[in-house]
Amino acid sequence: MSRVGSARRLSRDAVVAAARAASAAAAPAGHRASVVRAVDATRASSSSSSSSSSSSTSTTTTRRLRPDATTRWRGFASASDSNHDDDRAAVCWSCAAPASSSARRFFCDACRVILPVDPAASTRDPTFYFSLLSVPARYALDLGDLEASMKTLQKALHPDKFSAKGETERAHSAAHASLVNAAYATLRDPLRRAKYILAGRGAGVAEDDGLGAGGGEGGDDTGERGTSTGADSKRLVPPELLMEVMETREAIEDAAGDADALRRLRDANDAEEAACREALARALDGEPMDLETARRVTVKMTYLARIRTEITERS
């Protein structure tokens, strides 16, 4: 190997080593910033100076990467920001610097490029959607906080912000934005949120529980893990619930064209849905969780959602 080739290899090795060292030292332990503060941090002034290094070679090499690469643009989470034991180490696709697979890790510490979506993150972490949107992993949520968090992420990740970037960064941006939308759509809906939590606990409710082949409203991928089948489905749907649903549907048929009657049916159904939400909050947010009750209430709420749709279509 020529001296020039050897020098170039050593230079590349030094760059990668310096980037790894800078990334490892970047975030203080125990740091748990909110999404809003984290976004502000990614846009911090470039006047923030780089930490000095005891090795002059590492300092010089790091400065060739970016003058402030060790202190700015830490994405939304540091490598130590994840509270999950299964958080895995990864490397940046552009510069090979270490990159955490934390749910809120979007940008490389060293070179600032957007990182790809981790396809296995939602499988490893049953509360992934909650972590992604930086909200408590519980059924009772502040929907205002949920929406604000979603909007903050979309402002930073929307593909329009990467229109001038390369194809790879545009693709990663679109994937992150799509994932944020999916998480928001699931968590903002009370029924889908319940199914998501239950699925994460291995107590999922199948989409057709008590509904036959037609399925229920709010169908998504939240019931894939540990869903109920067969005799278990029948146990979750007591005969009295089936009778109540049949009677309600007959009343909807009879009320066709009668706005007052349909309004009364809608009000009664809304009250039952509200009672289900309260019951789910008690069952899913209690210590310990009452999974059996939560599953039964979720099945009933699936029926009620279907009835709400039928009333709306008749109105």
Stockholm file with secondary structure:
# STOCKHOLM 1.0

chainA/1-315         MSRVGSARRLSRDAVVAAARAASAAAAPAGHRASVVRAVDATRASSSSSSSSSSSSTSTTTTRRLRPDATTRWRGFASASDSNHDDDRAAVCWSCAAPASSSARRFFCDACRVILPVDPAASTRDPTFYFSLLSVPARYALDLGDLEASMKTLQKALHPDKFSAKGETERAHSAAHASLVNAAYATLRDPLRRAKYILAGRGAGVAEDDGLGAGGGEGGDDTGERGTSTGADSKRLVPPELLMEVMETREAIEDAAGDADALRRLRDANDAEEAACREALARALDGEPMDLETARRVTVKMTYLARIRTEITERS
#=GR chainA/1-315 SS CCHHHHHHHHHHHHHHHHHHHHHHHHSCTTCCCCHHHHHHHHTCCTTSCCCCCSCHHHHHHHHHHCTTTTTSCCTTSCTTCCCCTTCCEEECTTTCCEEECCTTCCBCTTTCCBCCCCTTHHHHCTTHHHHHTTCCSSSSCCHHHHHHHHHHHHHHHCGGGGTTSCHHHHHHHHHHHHHHHHHHHHHHSHHHHHHHHHHHTTCCCCTTTTTGGGCCTTCSGGGCTTCCCTHHHHHHSCHHHHHHHHHHHHHHHHTTTCHHHHHHHHHHHHHHHHHHHHHHHHHHHSSSCCHHHHHHHHHHHHHHHHHHHHHHHHC
#=GC SS_cons         CCHHHHHHHHHHHHHHHHHHHHHHHHSCTTCCCCHHHHHHHHTCCTTSCCCCCSCHHHHHHHHHHCTTTTTSCCTTSCTTCCCCTTCCEEECTTTCCEEECCTTCCBCTTTCCBCCCCTTHHHHCTTHHHHHTTCCSSSSCCHHHHHHHHHHHHHHHCGGGGTTSCHHHHHHHHHHHHHHHHHHHHHHSHHHHHHHHHHHTTCCCCTTTTTGGGCCTTCSGGGCTTCCCTHHHHHHSCHHHHHHHHHHHHHHHHTTTCHHHHHHHHHHHHHHHHHHHHHHHHHHHSSSCCHHHHHHHHHHHHHHHHHHHHHHHHC
//
